[in-house]
């Protein structure tokens, strides 16, 4: 970060701090909120009790319950569209975004630098790992070849022996010959590498054809109930095999 950029960060910090310190609720604003929302706050428990205990048994009680629903909806609208409350929440949301943006002026470039360096270390480690594996294969092949040569030598000696006892002795020696397991460890720089499997491509036709035959594949598929319901709402004639639609009132 250059000196000019550092100065800009300091200026932004002072501006955000000033904006944060300015977030106070004056007595007049508090009084207005209490005046407008206080009566509704006092009725929340009343509405809750009514909702739990009210019995709709006939047209009269149904109409009464509908009027109460409208009254509650009016209260919800009052809170959601309250001018002072909206200004406060909007301002706090904007302030939150300013603080997160300020945080990212540090985090974003630092993480980018770390990612670049880590990528270089990982590339070196992977190259060293590949070289170590190649060297291990080469040395193992040499050890295997040496063991096979020793076995062949002993078997030839067994074939040349004139007594069964000597033949069996050399044959047993040949059977006991085994190449040592060779291990070549690649150097590391302390950066952990996580190897994960990713899906490179999907042949949907092949997958769905197999899905019909293999129940174990069903766990990889999610049925989008919301989209199905929307499709039915857009066209009531829509029918989907295996899907049963039902219309609900809410």
C-alpha positions as CSV (number, residue, x, y, z in Angstrom):
1,X,0.0,0.0,0.0
2,X,1.5,3.3,-1.1
3,X,1.7,6.4,1.1
4,X,-1.1,8.0,-0.9
5,X,-3.3,4.9,-0.5
6,X,-2.5,4.8,3.2
7,X,-3.6,8.4,3.6
8,X,-6.9,7.6,1.8
9,X,-7.5,4.7,4.2
10,X,-6.9,7.0,7.2
11,X,-9.4,9.6,5.7
12,X,-12.0,6.9,5.1
13,X,-11.5,5.5,8.7
14,X,-12.0,9.0,10.2
15,X,-15.1,9.4,8.0
16,X,-16.6,6.1,9.0
17,X,-15.8,6.6,12.7
18,X,-17.5,10.1,12.5
19,X,-20.5,8.5,10.8
20,X,-20.7,5.8,13.5
21,X,-20.4,8.4,16.3
22,X,-23.2,10.3,14.7
23,X,-25.6,7.4,15.0
24,X,-27.6,8.5,18.0
25,X,-31.3,8.5,18.6
26,X,-32.3,12.0,19.8
27,X,-35.0,12.3,22.4
28,X,-37.4,13.8,19.8
29,X,-37.0,10.8,17.5
30,X,-37.4,8.4,20.4
31,X,-40.5,10.2,21.5
32,X,-42.0,10.0,18.0
33,X,-41.3,6.2,17.8
34,X,-42.9,5.6,21.1
35,X,-45.9,7.7,20.1
36,X,-46.4,5.9,16.8
37,X,-45.4,2.3,17.8
38,X,-46.2,2.3,21.5
39,X,-49.9,1.5,21.1
40,X,-49.2,-1.3,18.7
41,X,-46.5,-2.8,21.0
42,X,-49.2,-2.9,23.7
43,X,-51.5,-4.9,21.6
44,X,-49.0,-7.6,20.4
45,X,-49.9,-9.9,23.3
46,X,-53.6,-9.2,22.8
47,X,-53.4,-10.2,19.1
48,X,-51.4,-13.3,20.0
49,X,-54.0,-14.4,22.6
50,X,-56.8,-13.8,20.1
51,X,-55.0,-15.8,17.4
52,X,-54.6,-18.7,19.8
53,X,-58.1,-18.7,21.4
54,X,-60.4,-17.3,18.7
55,X,-62.9,-19.8,17.4
56,X,-64.4,-19.3,14.0
57,X,-67.8,-21.1,14.1
58,X,-70.1,-19.1,11.8
59,X,-70.3,-16.3,9.4
60,X,-70.3,-13.6,12.1
61,X,-67.2,-14.9,13.9
62,X,-65.5,-15.4,10.5
63,X,-66.1,-11.8,9.6
64,X,-64.9,-10.7,13.0
65,X,-61.7,-12.7,12.6
66,X,-61.2,-11.2,9.1
67,X,-61.5,-7.7,10.6
68,X,-58.9,-8.5,13.2
69,X,-56.6,-9.8,10.5
70,X,-57.0,-6.5,8.6
71,X,-56.2,-4.6,11.9
72,X,-53.1,-6.7,12.3
73,X,-52.1,-6.1,8.7
74,X,-52.5,-2.4,9.3
75,X,-50.1,-2.6,12.2
76,X,-47.5,-4.5,10.2
77,X,-47.8,-1.9,7.4
78,X,-47.3,0.9,9.9
79,X,-44.0,-0.7,11.2
80,X,-42.6,-1.6,7.8
81,X,-43.4,1.8,6.2
82,X,-42.6,4.0,9.2
83,X,-40.6,6.9,7.9
84,X,-38.3,7.4,10.9
85,X,-37.7,3.6,11.4
86,X,-37.0,3.2,7.7
87,X,-34.4,6.0,7.8
88,X,-32.7,4.5,10.9
89,X,-32.5,1.0,9.4
90,X,-31.4,2.2,6.0
91,X,-28.7,4.4,7.6
92,X,-27.4,1.5,9.8
93,X,-27.4,-0.8,6.8
94,X,-25.3,1.7,4.8
95,X,-23.0,2.2,7.8
96,X,-22.5,-1.6,8.0
97,X,-21.5,-1.6,4.3
98,X,-19.0,1.2,4.8
99,X,-17.3,-0.7,7.7
100,X,-17.1,-3.9,5.7
101,X,-15.7,-2.0,2.7
102,X,-13.1,-0.4,5.0
103,X,-12.2,-3.9,6.4
104,X,-11.8,-5.2,2.9
105,X,-9.3,-2.5,2.0
106,X,-7.0,-4.5,4.2
107,X,-8.3,-8.1,3.9
108,X,-8.7,-8.3,0.1
109,X,-5.2,-7.3,-0.9
110,X,-3.6,-9.3,1.9
111,X,-5.5,-12.4,1.0
112,X,-4.7,-11.9,-2.7
113,X,-0.9,-11.7,-1.9
114,X,-1.2,-14.7,0.4
115,X,-3.0,-16.7,-2.3
116,X,-0.4,-15.8,-4.9
117,X,2.5,-16.9,-2.7
118,X,0.7,-20.0,-1.5
119,X,0.0,-21.0,-5.1
120,X,3.7,-20.7,-6.0
121,X,4.6,-22.9,-3.0
122,X,2.0,-25.5,-3.8
123,X,3.2,-25.6,-7.4
124,X,6.8,-26.2,-6.2
125,X,5.6,-28.9,-3.8
126,X,3.5,-30.6,-6.4
127,X,6.5,-30.6,-8.8
128,X,8.7,-32.0,-6.1
129,X,6.1,-34.7,-5.3
130,X,6.0,-35.7,-9.0
131,X,9.8,-35.9,-9.1
132,X,9.9,-38.0,-5.9
133,X,7.2,-40.4,-7.2
134,X,9.1,-40.8,-10.5
135,X,12.4,-41.4,-8.6
136,X,10.6,-43.9,-6.3
137,X,9.2,-45.8,-9.3
138,X,12.7,-45.9,-10.9
139,X,14.4,-47.1,-7.7
140,X,11.6,-49.7,-7.1
141,X,12.0,-51.0,-10.6
142,X,15.8,-51.4,-10.0
143,X,15.1,-53.2,-6.8
144,X,12.6,-55.5,-8.4
145,X,14.9,-56.2,-11.3
146,X,17.8,-57.0,-8.9
147,X,15.5,-59.4,-6.9
148,X,14.4,-61.2,-10.0
149,X,18.0,-61.6,-11.1
150,X,18.9,-63.1,-7.8
151,X,15.9,-65.4,-8.0
152,X,16.9,-66.5,-11.5
153,X,20.6,-67.1,-10.4
154,X,19.4,-69.3,-7.5
155,X,17.0,-71.2,-9.7
156,X,19.8,-71.9,-12.2
157,X,22.0,-73.2,-9.4
158,X,19.2,-75.4,-8.2
159,X,18.7,-76.8,-11.8
160,X,22.4,-77.5,-11.9
161,X,22.5,-79.5,-8.7
162,X,22.5,-83.2,-8.8
163,X,20.9,-83.9,-5.5
164,X,17.3,-83.2,-4.6
165,X,18.3,-81.8,-1.2
166,X,20.5,-79.1,-2.8
167,X,17.9,-78.3,-5.4
168,X,15.3,-77.7,-2.7
169,X,17.7,-75.6,-0.7
170,X,18.3,-73.2,-3.7
171,X,14.7,-73.2,-4.6
172,X,13.7,-72.1,-1.1
173,X,16.4,-69.4,-1.1
174,X,14.9,-68.2,-4.4
175,X,11.4,-68.1,-3.1
176,X,12.5,-66.1,-0.1
177,X,14.1,-63.4,-2.2
178,X,11.9,-60.2,-2.1
179,X,12.7,-56.7,-3.3
180,X,12.6,-54.0,-0.5
181,X,9.9,-51.4,-0.7
182,X,11.5,-48.1,-1.8
183,X,10.2,-44.8,-0.4
184,X,11.3,-41.4,-1.6
185,X,10.0,-38.5,0.4
186,X,9.5,-35.2,-1.4
187,X,10.6,-32.0,0.4
188,X,7.8,-29.7,1.7
189,X,7.6,-26.0,2.7
190,X,5.0,-26.3,5.4
191,X,2.0,-25.5,3.1
192,X,-0.8,-28.0,3.4
193,X,-2.3,-29.2,0.1
194,X,-5.8,-30.6,0.1
195,X,-6.7,-32.8,-2.8
196,X,-10.4,-32.9,-3.7
197,X,-12.5,-34.5,-6.4
198,X,-14.5,-32.2,-8.6
199,X,-17.1,-32.9,-11.2
200,X,-15.6,-32.0,-14.6
201,X,-18.6,-32.7,-16.7
202,X,-22.0,-34.4,-16.6
203,X,-23.7,-36.3,-19.4
204,X,-27.3,-35.6,-18.4
205,X,-28.8,-38.1,-20.8
206,X,-26.6,-40.9,-19.5
207,X,-27.1,-39.8,-15.9
208,X,-30.9,-39.7,-16.1
209,X,-31.0,-43.0,-18.0
210,X,-29.0,-44.6,-15.1
211,X,-31.2,-42.8,-12.5
212,X,-34.2,-44.8,-13.7
213,X,-32.4,-48.0,-13.0
214,X,-30.3,-47.2,-10.0
215,X,-31.9,-46.1,-6.7
216,X,-28.5,-45.3,-5.2
217,X,-28.2,-42.3,-7.5
218,X,-31.4,-40.6,-6.2
219,X,-29.5,-39.0,-3.4
220,X,-27.6,-36.8,-5.9
221,X,-30.8,-35.3,-7.3
222,X,-33.1,-32.7,-5.6
223,X,-36.6,-32.2,-6.7
224,X,-37.4,-28.5,-6.9
225,X,-40.9,-28.4,-5.3
226,X,-41.0,-24.6,-5.6
227,X,-40.5,-24.6,-9.4
228,X,-43.0,-27.4,-9.8
229,X,-45.6,-25.4,-7.9
230,X,-44.8,-22.3,-9.9
231,X,-45.2,-24.3,-13.1
232,X,-48.6,-25.6,-12.0
233,X,-49.7,-22.0,-11.0
234,X,-48.7,-20.7,-14.4
235,X,-50.5,-23.5,-16.2
236,X,-53.0,-25.5,-14.2
237,X,-53.0,-28.1,-17.0
238,X,-49.4,-29.1,-16.3
239,X,-49.0,-32.7,-15.2
240,X,-45.7,-34.2,-14.1
241,X,-45.3,-38.0,-13.9
242,X,-45.0,-39.1,-10.2
243,X,-45.9,-35.6,-8.9
244,X,-49.2,-35.0,-7.2
245,X,-50.4,-31.4,-7.0
246,X,-52.9,-30.1,-4.4
247,X,-54.2,-26.6,-4.1
248,X,-54.0,-24.9,-0.7
249,X,-55.6,-21.7,0.6
250,X,-53.5,-19.3,2.6
